[in-house]
Amino acid sequence: MSIFRVLKHRCAWAAGLVAAVTMLGAAAEAQEVKRKPFQKYFFAGCGTGKTECSGPVYKVPANRRFEVRSVSCGFTVRSPGMVNSVFLAARPTDPTKQIIDYLVPVQTSDQGGFRGFSFNTQTLLVASATDRLLMAVNATEDIFNINCKVAGDLVFLE
């Protein structure tokens, strides 16, 4: 058998293997059926003595994906407190695969013993089916409340 014939057969075998692996990968991935604009409002009353406050925003249903594109939040903190950190996390059942988006608020008011902080940002955080979205805030003084809107596309999968 000539070297060209051997190479031809090996190339054909390799091309078939690549095609089979590609088809298996495509079959394992869920296909997008439709998407619709979606938003979820989140409120947490935190209270006296709470410099850390968090809560669940949304649990993504089976056969769905939530593509978060916008996050808008406001917080009330006891004066002279400052907000140290804010994050939105997509927490799957496997915590080693957690996705975190850190957000930066600005102070918007300071009166009557309270300081207001807020932010409005564009982002991209993809939460898969059964992931739980969690919003968390850390401050130097008591956090009285968190008000957030998380918006994007809810993607239906098949």
C-alpha positions in Angstrom: 0.0 0.0 0.0 1.4 3.4 -0.9 2.1 6.1 1.7 -0.5 8.3 0.0 -3.2 5.7 0.3 -2.3 5.2 4.0 -2.5 8.9 4.7 -5.8 9.2 2.8 -7.3 6.5 5.0 -6.0 8.0 8.2 -7.2 11.4 7.3 -10.7 10.0 6.5 -10.7 8.2 9.8 -9.6 11.3 11.7 -12.3 13.4 9.9 -15.0 10.9 10.9 -13.8 10.9 14.5 -13.9 14.8 14.6 -17.4 14.7 13.1 -18.6 12.2 15.7 -17.2 14.1 18.7 -18.7 17.4 17.3 -22.2 15.7 17.0 -22.0 14.3 20.5 -21.1 17.7 21.9 -23.9 19.4 20.1 -26.4 16.7 21.2 -25.4 17.2 24.9 -25.9 21.0 24.8 -29.4 22.3 25.3 -30.8 24.3 22.4 -32.3 27.7 22.8 -36.0 27.7 21.9 -37.0 31.3 22.7 -36.0 34.2 24.9 -38.0 36.9 26.6 -37.2 40.1 28.5 -37.2 39.4 32.2 -36.7 41.3 35.4 -36.8 40.4 39.1 -37.2 42.8 42.0 -35.4 42.0 45.3 -35.9 43.6 48.7 -34.2 42.6 52.0 -34.9 44.4 55.3 -31.7 43.9 57.2 -31.9 46.0 60.4 -29.9 47.0 63.5 -26.7 45.2 64.1 -26.4 43.9 60.5 -23.3 45.1 58.7 -23.7 42.2 56.2 -26.9 41.5 54.5 -27.8 39.2 51.7 -30.7 37.2 50.2 -31.9 35.2 47.3 -32.9 37.1 44.2 -34.1 34.3 42.0 -33.8 30.6 41.4 -33.5 29.8 37.7 -36.1 27.1 36.7 -35.1 23.9 35.0 -34.7 24.2 31.2 -34.0 28.0 31.5 -31.1 30.3 31.6 -31.1 33.8 33.0 -28.8 36.2 31.2 -28.5 39.2 33.5 -27.7 42.4 31.6 -28.6 45.1 34.0 -28.5 45.6 37.8 -29.9 48.6 39.7 -29.8 48.8 43.5 -30.2 51.1 46.4 -29.1 50.7 50.0 -29.8 52.5 53.3 -27.0 52.5 55.9 -26.7 54.2 59.3 -24.5 57.4 59.2 -21.5 57.6 59.1 -21.4 54.2 57.5 -20.0 53.3 54.1 -20.8 50.4 51.8 -17.6 48.2 51.5 -18.7 45.7 48.9 -21.7 44.6 46.9 -21.9 41.4 44.8 -24.3 39.4 42.7 -23.5 35.7 42.6 -24.9 32.9 40.5 -24.6 29.9 42.8 -24.9 26.5 41.2 -25.3 23.4 43.3 -21.5 22.9 43.0 -20.1 25.9 44.9 -16.7 25.6 43.1 -18.4 26.8 39.9 -19.8 30.0 41.5 -19.9 33.2 39.3 -19.5 36.5 41.1 -20.1 40.0 39.7 -18.7 42.8 42.0 -20.6 46.1 41.8 -19.6 49.6 42.9 -22.2 51.9 44.6 -21.9 55.6 45.2 -23.3 57.6 48.1 -26.4 59.5 47.0 -27.7 61.1 50.3 -26.8 61.7 53.9 -29.6 63.0 56.2 -31.5 62.1 59.4 -28.8 59.6 60.5 -29.0 57.6 57.3 -26.9 57.4 54.2 -28.2 56.3 50.8 -26.1 54.4 48.3 -27.0 53.3 44.8 -25.7 52.0 41.5 -27.1 51.2 38.0 -24.8 49.1 35.9 -24.7 47.1 32.7 -23.2 43.6 33.1 -23.3 40.1 31.7 -23.8 37.3 34.2 -25.2 34.0 32.9 -27.1 31.9 35.5 -27.8 28.4 34.3 -30.8 26.2 35.1 -31.2 25.6 38.9 -28.6 28.3 39.8 -29.6 30.6 42.6 -28.9 34.3 42.2 -27.8 36.0 45.4 -27.3 39.7 46.3 -24.9 40.5 49.2 -23.9 43.8 50.8 -21.2 44.6 53.4 -21.0 47.9 55.2 -19.2 49.6 58.1 -22.5 50.4 59.9 -26.0 48.9 60.1 -27.6 48.1 56.7 -31.3 48.8 56.9 -32.4 47.6 53.5 -31.5 46.5 50.0 -33.7 47.3 47.0 -32.6 45.8 43.6 -33.8 45.2 40.2 -32.0 42.5 38.1 -33.0 42.5 34.4 -32.0 40.6 31.2 -33.3 37.7 29.1 -34.9 34.5 30.3 -33.8 31.9 27.8 -36.0 28.8 27.3 -34.0 25.7 26.5 -35.0 22.3 25.0 
